[in-house]
Amino acid sequence: MVTPFRLTSALHPYFAVGDIASASVEGLEGRSYVDQLRPGTLDRESAPVEIAREIDRIYQDTAETVHITDRSRARRI
């Protein structure tokens, strides 16, 4: 007998950038997120995300378009 079950998934893309310290993510401003490094913490993004340290966040109600700015390679993904 086959038993139905609920399945969820998430997309975890990886992008190569020239220097992580000079990369940022735009398009998440004003969005709420759960900080996985501080369990139980719900916060709101106020500016483009600068990658200055380890981050592990789950953003809620994200925009359809998010950009990665890779300043070391002078490009936008």
One Martini backbone bead per residue (centre of mass of N, CA, C, O) as a GRO file, in nm:
protein
   77
    1MET     BB    1   0.098   0.036   0.021
    2VAL     BB    2   0.039   0.376  -0.037
    3THR     BB    3   0.168   0.664   0.133
    4PRO     BB    4   0.114   0.971   0.181
    5PHE     BB    5   0.331   1.266   0.156
    6ARG     BB    6   0.516   1.537   0.260
    7LEU     BB    7   0.701   1.768   0.044
    8THR     BB    8   0.995   1.962   0.068
    9SER     BB    9   1.190   2.245  -0.068
   10ALA     BB   10   1.518   2.384  -0.160
   11LEU     BB   11   1.720   2.630  -0.296
   12HIS     BB   12   2.094   2.595  -0.331
   13PRO     BB   13   2.285   2.817  -0.449
   14TYR     BB   14   2.601   2.860  -0.626
   15PHE     BB   15   2.848   3.128  -0.640
   16ALA     BB   16   3.109   3.261  -0.812
   17VAL     BB   17   3.347   3.471  -0.663
   18GLY     BB   18   3.628   3.659  -0.627
   19ASP     BB   19   3.530   3.813  -0.340
   20ILE     BB   20   3.340   3.790  -0.066
   21ALA     BB   21   3.412   4.080   0.062
   22SER     BB   22   3.299   4.212  -0.238
   23ALA     BB   23   3.008   4.109  -0.181
   24SER     BB   24   2.652   4.138  -0.269
   25VAL     BB   25   2.297   4.151  -0.178
   26GLU     BB   26   2.014   4.236  -0.373
   27GLY     BB   27   1.650   4.242  -0.271
   28LEU     BB   28   1.611   4.206   0.070
   29GLU     BB   29   1.493   4.456   0.147
   30GLY     BB   30   1.246   4.433   0.406
   31ARG     BB   31   1.299   4.142   0.481
   32SER     BB   32   1.241   3.865   0.643
   33TYR     BB   33   1.439   3.668   0.889
   34VAL     BB   34   1.609   3.372   0.977
   35ASP     BB   35   1.860   3.308   1.213
   36GLN     BB   36   2.052   3.019   1.234
   37LEU     BB   37   2.279   3.139   1.444
   38ARG     BB   38   2.000   3.253   1.601
   39PRO     BB   39   1.784   3.099   1.744
   40GLY     BB   40   1.464   3.255   1.715
   41THR     BB   41   1.544   3.476   1.505
   42LEU     BB   42   1.375   3.771   1.395
   43ASP     BB   43   1.434   3.972   1.108
   44ARG     BB   44   1.531   4.275   0.919
   45GLU     BB   45   1.624   4.399   0.627
   46SER     BB   46   1.805   4.720   0.550
   47ALA     BB   47   2.023   4.610   0.343
   48PRO     BB   48   2.252   4.504   0.177
   49VAL     BB   49   2.426   4.208   0.170
   50GLU     BB   50   2.711   4.158   0.354
   51ILE     BB   51   3.005   3.942   0.346
   52ALA     BB   52   3.174   3.937   0.665
   53ARG     BB   53   3.040   3.662   0.749
   54GLU     BB   54   2.878   3.420   0.867
   55ILE     BB   55   2.576   3.299   0.707
   56ASP     BB   56   2.223   3.187   0.803
   57ARG     BB   57   1.937   3.239   0.607
   58ILE     BB   58   1.574   3.284   0.609
   59TYR     BB   59   1.379   3.412   0.370
   60GLN     BB   60   1.083   3.605   0.342
   61ASP     BB   61   0.915   3.717   0.093
   62THR     BB   62   1.060   3.741  -0.174
   63ALA     BB   63   1.182   3.856  -0.439
   64GLU     BB   64   1.215   3.786  -0.774
   65THR     BB   65   1.472   3.981  -0.759
   66VAL     BB   66   1.820   3.900  -0.725
   67HIS     BB   67   2.146   4.041  -0.656
   68ILE     BB   68   2.488   4.002  -0.738
   69THR     BB   69   2.770   4.180  -0.627
   70ASP     BB   70   3.093   4.171  -0.801
   71ARG     BB   71   3.351   4.379  -0.756
   72SER     BB   72   3.612   4.212  -0.837
   73ARG     BB   73   3.457   4.153  -1.142
   74ALA     BB   74   3.258   4.364  -1.243
   75ARG     BB   75   2.961   4.232  -1.153
   76ARG     BB   76   2.621   4.104  -1.223
   77ILE     BB   77   2.386   3.836  -1.114
   0.00000   0.00000   0.00000
